[in-house]
């Protein structure tokens, strides 16, 4: 049988964050009136990604 390797949680989180950041920045470039909201969404996505990388204390 084929041995499938599923992506780890960190890899999935990185891909989702990258898609979210690229999409938000693209929409911010297109729609100038909503630019601050898209930039806030981008800051939130990057902050969440960095926060998930910090190991949990026991």
N, C-alpha and C positions, 0 to 999 in steps of 0.2 A: 504494500500500500504506500501511497505517497505520504510523506511526512510534511504536514503543513505547519509553517511557523506563523503564528498570529502576531501582529504588531503589539508591542508593549504599550502600556498606558501612556508612557512618556512620548512615544512616537506618535500616537494618535493625538495627544494633546498638542504636540508641536505642529502637526499638519492642520488641525482645526484652527489653531491660533494664527498660523500663517495665512490661511484662507480668509479668516476674519479681518486681519490687518490689511491685506491687499484689497479686499472688497471694500472695506471702510474708506481707505485712502482713495480708491478709485471713485467712489461715490462723492467723497469730499471734493475731489477735483471737478467732477461734473456739476454738482449742485452747490453753488456758492452760498446760497441762503442757509443751507443746513450744515455748512462746514464745521461749526463748533460742536454740534452733536456727534458728527462722525468722528471727529478728533477725540472726543471724550470716550466714545465706544472703542477706539483704537487703544487709548491709554488704559482702559479697563481690561481689554484682552491681554495686553502685554503684562500688566500688573498681576492678573490672574495666573498667567503662565509662569511668571517668576515666583509667585507665591506657592504654586504647586511644586516647584522644584526644590523648595526649602524642605529638608527632612523634618519629619515630625519628632517632637521630643517625647520620651517615654515617661 
